[in-house]
Amino acid sequence: MTPPHSTSSVLAEAARAVAAVLGGQSADVALAAYDASPRRAAVRAIALGTVRWYWRLRPALESLLKRPGALEREVLALLLCAAHQIEYSRNAPQLTVNGAVDAVRLLREGAAAGLVNAVLRRLVTERERIFTRVDADPARRSAHPRWLFEALQAAWPQQLAALLEANNAHPPLTVRLNPQHCSAEHYLEVLAAAGLAGRRLEAAGAAAATAVRIEPPVPVAELPGFADGWVSVQDAAAQLAAPLLAATPGMRVLDACAAPGSKTAHLLERTAPLEATAVDIDPVRLERIAETLQRLRLRARLVAADVRDPRTFWDGRGFERILVDAPCSGTGVIRRHPDIKLLRRSEDIAGFAVTQLEILRAAFAVLAPGGRLLYSTCSVLPAENEAVMARLRAAEPSAQRVPLPPEAFPAGAVVGVHGVQLLCGGAAETDGFYYACVEKATSET
C-alpha cells in the first residue's frame, strides 16, 4: 500500500505521466522523467495500470461528468489514476479520494478540487452500478479500443478471451542465457544463491534451452551476471529468431531493423564467427545496439541507415541470411506496452503493412541466391503478417517459402499459409510474434 504521506505526490506524478501519454507520448518516455524519483515504483505501477485499464476507466468517469471534454488533460489523468486505485488497488478508497484532492493542488489545478472530490466520492459510492453498466460492452470490459477489439475478434475468434486477458496481464520477466557463459541449470543455481527464483520455459520450443523466467520480476540491474554478459532480457518468442534464421559460422548476416540489438546479439552468441551487419534508421537507437554488444563482448558492423535504400549500407555482396524484424503495431506486446491501446489507431495498420513490404523487398534485393530471409513482427494482426508475406511472394517470384519446423514453436502456435503466429500468453507464456521465412531461388522458375 502507498504510504499516506505520499499518496498525493504519487498520484500527481502518475497523473502527469498519464497526461503525457494522452498527449501522444509513449509511456516509456513519459515515465523516464521519474526514474530518479523516490516514488518511481509506485508512480510507474499506477501510471501503467491506469493506461492498461484506460478504456474501462474512461467511460466509468464520463458517466459522472457533465462535460468530460472540457477537463484539463492533467485533471482528467488524475481522475483516471484515482479511479484505477479505487477499482484495482488495495488502498482504502477514501485515502485515494483525499490524496487526489490534494494532488489537484500539486498539479496547480486547485480550482478543480471540488469536482475531483465530488466525482470520486460518487465513484466510490456507485462503483458497482457504474462498472456493471460499463462491462455490458465487451470491448470496454476488456479495456480495449473498439477497433482493436473487433480486429482481434475477427482474426482470432476462438482465442479472443484468452488473448484479451493476456493483454491485460502484468508482463513476466524472461531472460536469454548466453550459452558461452553458463547453462540453464547453472544459472538457476546462481539465482537461488542470490535469493531469486527462476524456472526454465520448457514449452518454449527452440527457445527452451536459453529462456528462463524470473519470478517475481526484479530490476534488470539486480539480475546476477547481467553486467558480465551472462544474460539478456528477451521474451521467449523473440528468442526464436536466431534459431529460425539457422545461420552457420562464417556467413554474411544482415539484421535489417536491428535496434535495440537483442536479436543481433543472440545471433552472435549462438553462431560464431559471423560477418554481421546491424542496420537501424535511428542513430540514437543504434547506440543502444553498441551498448548491448559491448556488454556482451560481441562485435558487428553497425550502420545508421534506411534499409529501404541499400546504397546507404550495402557493398554489393549478397547476404546469406537476413533478419527483418519489421516495425509494426506492437499488438503482440501490449502487456509490456499498454500505451499501445491508446496510441495506435486502426488506420495505422495499413501504413505499417506498406512499410513492412518496402523493407522486405529492399532486403530481399540484397539477399544472395540460395540465401534465406526471416520476417518477424511483434504483431498478432494478419494484415501485417500473412498479408504482407503474400504480397512479397507475389511481387518477388524468386521468393520461395521455407516451411518453419513445427517443433521449433511452442504448443498453440498457429501455422498459416506463409508463416507461424504466436499469440500472447498460451502454454509457453510468450509475447505475440509472427515468423515467416523465404529463400531466394538460385534461378528463375
LOVEXRO-833515 format. One record per residue (C-alpha): x, y negated, z negated. Coordinates in pm, 1 decimal. Each point is the difference from the previous one (the first is absolute). Layout:
<atoms>
ATOM;X;Y;Z;
...
</atoms>
This chain:
<atoms>
ATOM;0.0;0.0;0.0;
ATOM;109.6;-354.5;70.2;
ATOM;104.0;-183.9;-320.0;
ATOM;-261.0;-266.3;-86.8;
ATOM;247.9;-287.6;-0.8;
ATOM;96.9;68.7;362.1;
ATOM;-338.0;81.6;152.9;
ATOM;-55.3;-346.5;145.4;
ATOM;354.8;-26.3;138.0;
ATOM;-17.6;343.3;160.8;
ATOM;-339.1;-73.4;154.7;
ATOM;118.8;-337.3;130.4;
ATOM;310.7;146.5;162.2;
ATOM;-193.0;294.3;144.8;
ATOM;-259.6;-242.8;135.6;
ATOM;267.4;-204.7;174.4;
ATOM;135.4;315.9;164.4;
ATOM;-346.0;113.3;108.5;
ATOM;-76.6;-348.3;132.4;
ATOM;313.3;21.4;213.7;
ATOM;-119.8;331.5;144.3;
ATOM;-342.4;-151.3;69.8;
ATOM;190.0;-269.3;189.2;
ATOM;167.4;259.9;223.1;
ATOM;322.3;76.8;-186.5;
ATOM;107.8;357.9;-60.7;
ATOM;-24.7;125.0;-356.8;
ATOM;371.7;81.3;-1.4;
ATOM;87.7;-361.2;78.8;
ATOM;-263.2;-142.5;-234.9;
ATOM;118.5;212.0;-292.4;
ATOM;369.4;-63.6;64.0;
ATOM;-49.3;-339.7;-164.1;
ATOM;-55.0;179.3;-332.7;
ATOM;295.4;240.6;12.8;
ATOM;172.4;-193.7;-278.2;
ATOM;-312.2;-46.1;-210.2;
ATOM;-13.0;183.2;-333.6;
ATOM;-359.1;79.3;96.4;
ATOM;101.2;150.3;336.5;
ATOM;-138.3;350.4;-58.4;
ATOM;-339.5;-122.3;-125.8;
ATOM;-29.5;-263.0;272.8;
ATOM;82.6;256.8;264.6;
ATOM;-246.4;255.6;-134.9;
ATOM;-287.9;-247.6;-16.5;
ATOM;72.4;-163.8;335.4;
ATOM;36.1;328.3;189.8;
ATOM;-301.7;148.4;-177.2;
ATOM;-206.0;-304.6;92.3;
ATOM;108.3;21.1;363.5;
ATOM;-64.0;375.4;3.0;
ATOM;-360.3;-46.2;-118.4;
ATOM;-63.0;-338.6;164.3;
ATOM;-272.6;123.1;235.7;
ATOM;-198.3;133.4;-297.8;
ATOM;71.1;-288.3;-238.8;
ATOM;-70.7;-282.0;245.8;
ATOM;-367.1;89.9;66.0;
ATOM;-56.6;55.0;-372.3;
ATOM;117.0;-354.1;-72.2;
ATOM;-181.6;-150.7;296.1;
ATOM;-327.6;127.0;-143.3;
ATOM;65.8;-229.9;-298.7;
ATOM;106.8;-308.9;192.5;
ATOM;-222.7;-252.0;174.6;
ATOM;273.0;-120.9;236.2;
ATOM;294.6;245.6;-1.5;
ATOM;150.1;-164.2;305.6;
ATOM;35.3;-330.4;-184.4;
ATOM;239.4;135.6;-262.6;
ATOM;365.2;-96.3;2.8;
ATOM;205.5;300.0;108.4;
ATOM;183.0;34.8;-332.5;
ATOM;-326.7;-16.1;-195.0;
ATOM;-147.2;274.5;217.0;
ATOM;318.3;202.0;-44.6;
ATOM;-20.7;-45.3;-378.1;
ATOM;-360.8;121.1;-3.5;
ATOM;104.1;302.3;205.0;
ATOM;289.7;80.7;-234.5;
ATOM;-221.2;-33.1;-305.4;
ATOM;-272.6;212.0;162.9;
ATOM;262.3;265.3;68.4;
ATOM;101.4;3.7;-364.6;
ATOM;-362.4;18.1;-114.9;
ATOM;-78.8;287.6;233.1;
ATOM;324.4;198.4;10.1;
ATOM;212.4;-74.9;-308.9;
ATOM;-28.8;113.6;-359.0;
ATOM;25.3;-355.6;-128.2;
ATOM;-296.8;-133.9;-197.7;
ATOM;-220.2;-187.7;251.8;
ATOM;-32.2;-300.9;-230.5;
ATOM;378.1;-26.9;-21.1;
ATOM;12.6;-16.3;378.6;
ATOM;-274.3;-263.8;15.8;
ATOM;174.5;-218.7;-256.7;
ATOM;334.6;47.1;172.0;
ATOM;-148.4;-94.4;337.3;
ATOM;-148.8;-321.9;-139.4;
ATOM;340.7;-95.7;-138.9;
ATOM;164.3;103.5;328.4;
ATOM;-216.7;-250.8;190.2;
ATOM;184.2;-277.9;-178.7;
ATOM;339.3;157.4;73.4;
ATOM;-100.7;-6.3;365.8;
ATOM;-86.9;-370.8;-40.9;
ATOM;-360.6;71.7;93.9;
ATOM;-146.5;-91.9;-339.6;
ATOM;-323.1;-129.9;151.8;
ATOM;-85.9;357.2;94.8;
ATOM;28.6;133.4;-356.3;
ATOM;-375.1;-7.3;-61.4;
ATOM;-76.1;181.3;324.8;
ATOM;264.6;267.0;-67.4;
ATOM;-134.0;54.9;-350.0;
ATOM;-363.0;26.6;113.5;
ATOM;69.4;230.9;296.0;
ATOM;219.1;239.6;-194.5;
ATOM;-237.7;14.7;-295.7;
ATOM;-280.2;93.2;236.8;
ATOM;222.5;261.8;162.4;
ATOM;67.1;156.9;-339.4;
ATOM;-369.0;-5.1;-94.4;
ATOM;-139.3;113.3;336.9;
ATOM;292.3;215.0;110.2;
ATOM;-188.4;326.0;50.1;
ATOM;-278.3;-157.7;203.8;
ATOM;237.9;-204.6;214.8;
ATOM;233.2;284.4;92.0;
ATOM;-287.9;243.1;55.3;
ATOM;-126.9;-235.6;267.7;
ATOM;345.4;-46.7;152.2;
ATOM;66.5;373.8;4.2;
ATOM;-312.7;70.1;203.7;
ATOM;216.0;-98.2;297.9;
ATOM;265.4;272.6;54.7;
ATOM;249.7;-241.6;154.9;
ATOM;-21.9;-229.2;-302.5;
ATOM;-1.7;291.2;-243.8;
ATOM;329.5;121.2;150.2;
ATOM;140.5;-355.5;9.8;
ATOM;74.4;6.2;372.3;
ATOM;-80.3;-267.9;257.1;
ATOM;-288.6;115.2;214.8;
ATOM;198.7;19.3;323.4;
ATOM;257.3;230.3;-160.4;
ATOM;-260.0;212.8;-175.7;
ATOM;-178.2;53.6;331.1;
ATOM;324.8;71.1;186.4;
ATOM;101.6;262.9;-256.7;
ATOM;-349.6;147.1;0.5;
ATOM;5.8;32.2;379.9;
ATOM;348.6;151.8;11.3;
ATOM;-10.8;225.4;-307.8;
ATOM;-361.8;74.4;-101.3;
ATOM;86.5;325.0;-180.1;
ATOM;292.0;-151.1;-189.7;
ATOM;-154.2;-342.5;-62.7;
ATOM;-74.0;29.7;-372.4;
ATOM;345.5;136.2;-82.5;
ATOM;166.3;-261.6;219.2;
ATOM;-182.6;-290.5;-163.4;
ATOM;81.9;133.4;-344.6;
ATOM;367.6;41.4;90.5;
ATOM;15.4;-356.2;133.4;
ATOM;-111.6;-130.6;-340.0;
ATOM;234.9;217.7;-202.7;
ATOM;315.1;-131.2;-163.1;
ATOM;296.9;92.8;220.3;
ATOM;238.2;271.3;-119.3;
ATOM;377.1;-37.3;-6.9;
ATOM;168.6;247.2;232.8;
ATOM;373.1;7.4;60.3;
ATOM;214.3;154.8;271.6;
ATOM;301.2;188.9;-123.7;
ATOM;330.6;-39.7;179.6;
ATOM;112.3;361.7;51.3;
ATOM;360.1;-117.3;26.8;
ATOM;-13.7;-86.4;-371.4;
ATOM;-244.5;230.7;-175.2;
ATOM;-261.3;270.2;35.5;
ATOM;-358.5;-30.4;-115.9;
ATOM;66.4;238.5;-288.3;
ATOM;295.7;-204.6;-119.9;
ATOM;-183.7;-328.9;26.8;
ATOM;-294.4;132.9;-200.7;
ATOM;248.0;89.3;-274.0;
ATOM;148.5;-351.7;18.8;
ATOM;-349.1;-149.9;-29.9;
ATOM;-80.4;214.1;-301.8;
ATOM;325.5;-102.0;-167.5;
ATOM;-99.8;-363.8;52.4;
ATOM;-340.4;59.8;-156.6;
ATOM;-182.4;-15.5;333.4;
ATOM;-231.0;254.4;158.9;
ATOM;11.0;108.5;361.4;
ATOM;-123.9;279.1;221.5;
ATOM;70.6;123.1;347.2;
ATOM;-268.4;-45.6;265.1;
ATOM;-10.2;360.7;108.5;
ATOM;-291.3;-61.5;238.6;
ATOM;172.9;-281.8;191.1;
ATOM;102.1;209.7;299.4;
ATOM;339.8;-94.4;144.1;
ATOM;40.4;-257.3;-278.2;
ATOM;-26.3;259.4;-278.0;
ATOM;378.5;33.6;-32.7;
ATOM;55.8;-369.2;-70.8;
ATOM;-326.8;-139.9;-141.9;
ATOM;-31.8;-39.5;-377.4;
ATOM;-290.6;-170.9;-177.8;
ATOM;83.0;-205.3;-311.2;
ATOM;-283.4;11.4;-256.3;
ATOM;-79.1;-250.7;-130.4;
ATOM;161.3;-251.6;235.2;
ATOM;289.6;-208.8;-131.6;
ATOM;178.1;-307.6;137.7;
ATOM;239.6;94.6;278.5;
ATOM;296.9;-132.7;-196.7;
ATOM;-70.6;260.3;-270.1;
ATOM;28.1;294.6;238.6;
ATOM;311.4;204.4;-84.4;
ATOM;250.1;-10.0;283.6;
ATOM;-179.5;-265.6;203.7;
ATOM;291.3;-245.2;-2.0;
ATOM;236.2;284.3;93.0;
ATOM;-202.2;108.2;301.8;
ATOM;-143.0;321.6;-140.0;
ATOM;-360.6;-94.3;72.9;
ATOM;-209.3;-244.6;199.8;
ATOM;-363.6;-92.8;-40.9;
ATOM;-195.1;147.0;291.0;
ATOM;-337.7;171.0;23.9;
ATOM;0.2;363.5;105.0;
ATOM;-191.7;-82.0;319.5;
ATOM;274.1;-239.7;110.4;
ATOM;261.0;264.2;-86.1;
ATOM;-130.8;210.8;288.7;
ATOM;142.7;-234.7;263.9;
ATOM;361.7;115.5;-20.2;
ATOM;-67.1;375.6;19.3;
ATOM;-259.6;-48.7;275.4;
ATOM;244.8;-202.9;211.7;
ATOM;233.3;303.1;-16.4;
ATOM;323.7;-183.7;77.2;
ATOM;324.3;197.0;5.7;
ATOM;351.2;-120.3;-88.8;
ATOM;158.9;-233.5;250.8;
ATOM;-323.1;-116.2;164.3;
ATOM;-70.9;-359.0;96.1;
ATOM;-304.4;-94.5;-208.0;
ATOM;-210.7;-317.9;4.9;
ATOM;-226.2;-108.9;-284.5;
ATOM;-204.3;-252.5;196.0;
ATOM;-192.2;-177.3;-279.0;
ATOM;236.0;79.0;-280.7;
ATOM;-68.8;-228.1;-299.1;
ATOM;18.7;56.6;-290.9;
ATOM;237.6;279.6;98.9;
ATOM;-132.2;303.1;-188.2;
ATOM;-39.8;213.1;311.3;
ATOM;335.2;-107.8;144.8;
ATOM;163.2;100.5;-326.7;
ATOM;-182.3;332.2;-10.1;
ATOM;115.9;81.2;353.4;
ATOM;359.6;-67.4;-99.9;
ATOM;-29.4;193.3;-326.7;
ATOM;-149.2;298.4;177.3;
ATOM;217.1;11.2;309.4;
ATOM;357.3;-123.6;12.2;
ATOM;170.9;-131.4;191.8;
ATOM;-244.2;-193.7;219.6;
ATOM;58.1;-289.6;236.8;
ATOM;-289.3;-191.1;-154.2;
ATOM;-139.0;-336.3;102.4;
ATOM;-263.9;-171.1;-215.3;
ATOM;-195.8;-282.9;163.5;
ATOM;-244.9;-237.4;-163.8;
ATOM;-150.9;-323.8;123.8;
ATOM;34.2;-173.9;-338.6;
ATOM;356.0;-97.0;-101.4;
ATOM;-102.7;-33.1;-365.1;
ATOM;-144.3;351.1;-2.7;
ATOM;315.3;121.4;175.0;
ATOM;192.6;-112.9;-307.7;
ATOM;-207.9;243.3;-204.7;
ATOM;116.6;281.2;227.5;
ATOM;358.9;-104.4;-58.4;
ATOM;-56.7;0.2;-376.8;
ATOM;-160.6;344.3;13.9;
ATOM;284.5;148.6;204.8;
ATOM;261.6;-160.8;-224.6;
ATOM;-161.4;148.4;-312.7;
ATOM;-4.8;342.3;164.4;
ATOM;351.0;-38.6;148.1;
ATOM;-126.0;55.6;353.0;
ATOM;78.6;-178.6;324.9;
ATOM;-199.0;-93.7;308.3;
ATOM;9.4;-270.7;264.1;
ATOM;-253.2;-265.4;-101.4;
ATOM;-150.7;-233.0;259.8;
ATOM;-254.0;-278.7;-46.1;
ATOM;-196.5;24.2;323.5;
ATOM;-341.7;54.7;153.0;
ATOM;3.5;360.5;110.1;
ATOM;-239.1;-94.8;279.8;
ATOM;297.0;-172.5;169.0;
ATOM;271.0;270.1;26.6;
ATOM;247.4;-253.8;138.9;
ATOM;34.9;-136.5;-353.2;
ATOM;141.3;320.3;-149.4;
ATOM;59.3;269.9;265.0;
ATOM;334.7;81.7;162.5;
ATOM;-150.9;204.5;282.2;
ATOM;65.2;345.1;-146.3;
ATOM;-313.8;198.3;-75.1;
ATOM;-92.2;95.6;-354.0;
ATOM;-52.1;369.3;-66.4;
ATOM;-241.1;-61.9;-287.1;
ATOM;-219.4;-303.6;-65.2;
ATOM;-222.3;-69.3;-298.0;
ATOM;-275.3;-257.0;48.9;
ATOM;-157.9;-65.1;-338.6;
ATOM;-224.1;-264.5;150.5;
ATOM;-157.3;-304.8;-165.3;
ATOM;-358.6;90.1;-80.0;
ATOM;-307.7;-76.6;-209.6;
ATOM;141.4;180.3;-304.9;
ATOM;-334.5;168.7;-62.7;
ATOM;181.1;312.8;-119.2;
ATOM;175.8;-182.9;-284.2;
ATOM;-287.0;-203.8;-146.0;
ATOM;55.1;152.1;-343.3;
ATOM;348.4;-157.8;3.6;
ATOM;-110.3;-324.5;162.5;
ATOM;-364.7;-64.0;-94.4;
ATOM;23.9;-349.5;150.1;
ATOM;-28.4;170.7;340.0;
ATOM;-374.4;18.6;-67.5;
ATOM;-9.2;-380.3;-20.8;
ATOM;258.9;-96.6;258.5;
ATOM;-89.9;231.4;288.5;
ATOM;-284.9;-74.3;240.5;
ATOM;-172.7;235.1;241.8;
ATOM;133.4;-197.4;295.8;
ATOM;357.8;57.6;-117.8;
ATOM;-7.6;367.0;96.4;
ATOM;-8.4;-55.8;374.5;
ATOM;293.7;-239.1;-32.8;
ATOM;203.8;256.3;-191.3;
ATOM;-77.1;263.0;264.9;
ATOM;123.6;-230.9;277.2;
ATOM;324.2;-72.1;-187.6;
ATOM;54.0;368.1;-76.7;
ATOM;-34.6;96.6;365.3;
ATOM;239.1;-277.3;107.8;
ATOM;259.5;121.2;-249.8;
ATOM;-47.4;363.4;98.3;
ATOM;40.6;-69.8;371.2;
ATOM;310.7;-211.2;-57.8;
ATOM;148.7;268.2;-225.7;
ATOM;-87.2;274.4;246.9;
ATOM;188.8;-192.7;268.8;
ATOM;326.7;35.5;-197.3;
ATOM;-59.4;367.3;-86.6;
ATOM;241.0;236.1;169.8;
ATOM;-143.3;272.1;226.9;
ATOM;-70.7;298.2;-222.6;
ATOM;-5.3;-227.2;-303.3;
ATOM;-282.7;-20.0;-252.3;
ATOM;-197.7;-295.0;-133.2;
ATOM;-192.7;28.7;-326.9;
ATOM;-285.3;-246.7;-51.1;
ATOM;-131.2;-64.1;-349.2;
ATOM;-230.8;-242.6;-176.7;
ATOM;-133.6;-34.9;-353.4;
ATOM;-350.0;-36.0;145.4;
ATOM;-296.4;237.5;-8.1;
ATOM;-188.3;-167.1;285.8;
ATOM;-6.6;195.7;329.3;
ATOM;-0.9;-324.2;199.8;
ATOM;362.3;-50.6;-105.0;
ATOM;112.4;360.5;7.6;
ATOM;-155.7;252.5;236.0;
ATOM;-126.6;-271.6;235.2;
ATOM;342.4;-163.4;26.2;
ATOM;171.9;328.3;75.4;
ATOM;-260.8;75.2;265.4;
ATOM;79.1;-333.4;166.2;
ATOM;374.5;62.9;-19.3;
ATOM;-26.2;336.7;169.5;
ATOM;-231.3;-141.8;265.1;
ATOM;244.7;-283.3;70.9;
ATOM;313.9;215.3;-13.6;
ATOM;-42.4;323.8;199.8;
ATOM;339.2;126.7;-119.1;
ATOM;-112.0;-16.1;-366.1;
ATOM;-71.2;360.3;-89.0;
ATOM;-172.4;88.0;-325.4;
ATOM;212.0;187.1;-252.4;
ATOM;-222.6;200.9;-236.9;
ATOM;97.3;-67.7;-359.3;
ATOM;38.9;313.1;-216.3;
ATOM;-306.2;47.8;-222.8;
ATOM;216.0;130.6;-283.7;
ATOM;175.3;-337.0;-18.0;
ATOM;-318.4;-164.7;-125.1;
ATOM;-193.3;26.0;-326.0;
ATOM;-320.3;199.1;-4.6;
ATOM;-291.0;-212.3;113.8;
ATOM;189.9;-183.3;271.9;
ATOM;-221.8;-47.2;306.0;
ATOM;144.1;113.6;332.9;
ATOM;-117.3;-219.3;288.5;
ATOM;43.5;13.4;374.9;
ATOM;324.9;-196.0;-12.7;
ATOM;121.3;2.8;-359.6;
ATOM;-66.4;79.6;-365.8;
ATOM;-183.9;-219.3;-252.3;
ATOM;54.2;6.3;-375.4;
ATOM;-266.5;-166.1;-210.6;
ATOM;69.3;-172.7;-329.7;
ATOM;-24.5;233.6;-297.3;
ATOM;-59.3;365.3;75.3;
ATOM;174.9;302.7;-143.4;
ATOM;346.9;-150.2;49.4;
ATOM;-109.2;-339.4;-135.5;
ATOM;164.3;-188.9;285.3;
ATOM;-68.4;-334.1;161.2;
ATOM;-187.7;-6.2;329.0;
ATOM;237.2;44.7;295.6;
ATOM;-14.7;92.5;367.8;
ATOM;269.1;176.6;203.2;
ATOM;27.0;84.7;368.4;
ATOM;299.5;102.3;208.7;
ATOM;77.3;-16.3;371.9;
ATOM;298.9;110.4;203.4;
ATOM;123.6;-169.3;316.5;
ATOM;-3.4;248.6;286.8;
ATOM;334.8;50.9;169.3;
ATOM;-170.0;-31.6;338.0;
ATOM;-339.0;-115.5;124.2;
ATOM;-260.8;275.3;7.6;
</atoms>
